[in-house]
Amino acid sequence: MSAILCPRCRSTAVSEVAYSPVPDVWSMSSCSMCWYAWRSTEGPSARDPEQYPKEFRLSAGDLTSAPTTV
């Protein structure tokens, strides 16, 4: 089985974080690099890295240079 890629930053730091109370209806995944989260029932533009809108994608450089607040 291949690793799941985050649609937004293409990281493999993705884990399933929630499941439908009704078995096998949906699952929710989250990326620990960019904090993007999506449900398995969302359309391809929300869950497929190739179809995620280019203007909203993040690179590793974007993530390391992003401003932070304390």
Steps between C-alpha positions, in 0.01 A plus 500: 500500500638842407514794738219752492612841376362824637311677221632841610870445579558145369649386829465138604444613863131411466292302745136410530360692795127426503250248369129505434288367785343280231774258388659555157308821417789750525836562661683824569869546429733774621851611405732576790723719279248758373196409713273448200215258573249332270226238497508200269159605363620840373551558131831439320605866520509468881669160532702427185846667491484524119163678505550721807494866379852614413448845653446342844786247497789537743863395453747395767654847468165666556455301819846572643482873424141556617466758775406375844350669802560421862 
